[in-house]
């Protein structure tokens, strides 16, 4: 690799700034189902601070997306999971008023089954708990979050009929 390209990549990897990134920021979200309940957190950091959301966060250098999913759920909730399939990949690209890309996230949402543990907020979460699936539309969550939870529930229902 050319020295100038190598130094640019190194500087980029060392930066944690999420505004005006030089490449997409990869995040994971995990729909953890336990019967007719889903594991949710109240966010402790922006975006959507104080709102209900899925456990998840940014993929770290050197870890796979699946490893990030396991780590984030455990860090934020104390719950161990059996990771399932990718539910969806959501790109959030927001330009500023001048047309420059201000934020660019690629979110990988996974399905998962509860394995063990008692929900306990940690890391970026203010609160963690299992909430009845029939209550999720009342929580004021982002529409995409509700959609992937419903998708995971549909897939789990199909799987249980087999």
C-alpha positions as CSV (number, residue, x, y, z in Angstrom):
1,X,0.0,0.0,0.0
2,X,1.2,3.5,-0.8
3,X,2.4,5.4,2.3
4,X,0.0,8.3,1.8
5,X,-3.0,5.9,1.5
6,X,-1.9,3.9,4.5
7,X,-1.6,7.1,6.7
8,X,-5.1,8.3,5.6
9,X,-6.6,4.9,6.4
10,X,-4.8,4.8,9.8
11,X,-6.0,8.3,10.7
12,X,-9.6,7.4,9.6
13,X,-9.6,4.2,11.8
14,X,-8.3,6.1,14.8
15,X,-11.1,8.7,14.5
16,X,-14.4,8.1,16.5
17,X,-16.0,11.2,15.1
18,X,-19.4,10.2,13.6
19,X,-20.1,13.6,11.8
20,X,-18.7,13.9,8.3
21,X,-17.2,10.4,8.2
22,X,-14.9,9.3,5.4
23,X,-16.6,5.9,5.2
24,X,-19.9,4.4,6.5
25,X,-20.1,3.6,10.2
26,X,-21.2,0.0,10.8
27,X,-23.6,-0.7,13.6
28,X,-25.6,-3.8,14.7
29,X,-29.0,-4.1,16.4
30,X,-30.3,-7.3,17.9
31,X,-33.9,-8.4,18.2
32,X,-33.8,-10.8,21.2
33,X,-37.0,-12.7,21.6
34,X,-38.1,-14.7,24.7
35,X,-41.5,-16.2,24.0
36,X,-43.9,-13.3,23.4
37,X,-41.4,-10.7,24.7
38,X,-38.6,-8.7,23.1
39,X,-35.5,-7.3,24.9
40,X,-35.3,-3.5,24.7
41,X,-33.1,-0.8,26.2
42,X,-33.6,2.9,26.9
43,X,-30.8,4.7,25.1
44,X,-28.3,6.5,27.3
45,X,-26.6,8.3,24.4
46,X,-27.6,10.1,21.2
47,X,-29.2,9.5,18.8
48,X,-32.6,9.1,20.4
49,X,-31.4,9.4,24.0
50,X,-33.9,8.2,26.6
51,X,-36.0,6.4,23.9
52,X,-36.6,2.6,23.7
53,X,-34.5,0.8,21.2
54,X,-32.9,-2.5,20.4
55,X,-29.6,-3.4,22.1
56,X,-26.7,-2.8,19.7
57,X,-24.0,-0.5,18.8
58,X,-20.9,0.0,16.7
59,X,-18.8,-2.8,15.3
60,X,-15.2,-2.6,16.6
61,X,-12.1,-3.0,14.5
62,X,-11.1,-6.7,14.3
63,X,-14.5,-8.1,15.2
64,X,-17.1,-9.7,13.0
65,X,-20.6,-8.2,12.9
66,X,-21.8,-11.4,14.7
67,X,-19.2,-10.9,17.4
68,X,-20.3,-7.2,17.7
69,X,-23.9,-8.3,18.1
70,X,-23.1,-10.7,21.0
71,X,-20.8,-8.2,22.7
72,X,-23.3,-5.3,22.5
73,X,-26.2,-7.3,23.9
74,X,-24.1,-8.6,26.8
75,X,-22.6,-5.1,27.5
76,X,-25.9,-3.2,27.4
77,X,-28.2,-5.8,29.0
78,X,-26.2,-8.6,30.7
79,X,-28.1,-11.1,28.5
80,X,-26.5,-14.0,26.6
81,X,-28.1,-14.9,23.2
82,X,-28.2,-17.5,20.5
83,X,-27.7,-15.4,17.4
84,X,-29.8,-16.1,14.4
85,X,-30.1,-14.7,10.9
86,X,-29.6,-11.2,9.6
87,X,-33.1,-9.6,9.4
88,X,-32.2,-6.6,7.4
89,X,-29.5,-4.1,6.6
90,X,-30.5,-0.4,6.8
91,X,-28.5,2.4,5.4
92,X,-29.0,5.9,6.9
93,X,-27.3,8.6,4.8
94,X,-28.0,12.2,5.8
95,X,-26.5,15.0,3.8
96,X,-26.1,18.5,5.3
97,X,-27.6,21.7,3.6
98,X,-24.6,21.9,1.3
99,X,-25.0,18.3,0.1
100,X,-22.0,16.9,2.1
101,X,-22.6,13.6,3.8
102,X,-23.0,14.5,7.5
103,X,-23.8,11.0,8.7
104,X,-23.7,7.6,7.1
105,X,-24.6,4.5,9.1
106,X,-25.0,0.9,7.9
107,X,-27.1,-1.0,10.5
108,X,-27.2,-4.8,10.5
109,X,-30.2,-6.1,12.4
110,X,-30.0,-9.7,13.6
111,X,-32.6,-12.0,15.1
112,X,-31.6,-13.8,18.3
113,X,-33.1,-16.1,20.9
114,X,-32.7,-15.5,24.7
115,X,-30.1,-17.9,26.2
116,X,-29.5,-16.7,29.8
117,X,-29.2,-13.8,32.1
118,X,-31.4,-11.2,33.9
119,X,-31.7,-7.8,32.1
120,X,-29.5,-5.2,33.7
121,X,-28.6,-1.9,32.1
122,X,-25.0,-1.4,31.3
123,X,-22.7,0.5,29.0
124,X,-24.8,2.9,26.8
125,X,-28.2,1.8,28.2
126,X,-30.2,3.6,30.9
127,X,-32.6,0.6,31.3
128,X,-33.0,-2.9,29.9
129,X,-36.0,-5.2,30.1
130,X,-38.1,-7.7,28.2
131,X,-41.3,-6.1,27.0
132,X,-44.4,-7.8,25.6
133,X,-44.5,-7.8,21.8
134,X,-48.1,-6.4,21.9
135,X,-46.8,-3.3,23.7
136,X,-44.0,-2.2,21.3
137,X,-46.1,0.1,19.2
138,X,-47.0,2.2,22.3
139,X,-43.3,3.0,23.1
140,X,-42.7,5.6,20.5
141,X,-39.8,3.8,18.8
142,X,-38.4,4.5,15.4
143,X,-40.6,2.9,12.7
144,X,-37.7,0.8,11.4
145,X,-37.1,-0.7,14.9
146,X,-40.8,-1.7,15.1
147,X,-40.6,-3.2,11.6
148,X,-37.6,-5.4,12.3
149,X,-39.1,-6.6,15.6
150,X,-42.2,-7.6,13.8
151,X,-40.1,-9.3,11.1
152,X,-38.2,-11.3,13.7
153,X,-41.4,-12.3,15.4
154,X,-42.9,-13.5,12.1
155,X,-39.8,-15.5,11.3
156,X,-39.8,-17.1,14.8
157,X,-43.5,-18.0,14.4
158,X,-42.8,-19.7,11.1
159,X,-39.8,-21.5,12.6
160,X,-41.9,-22.8,15.5
161,X,-44.5,-24.2,13.1
162,X,-41.9,-26.5,11.4
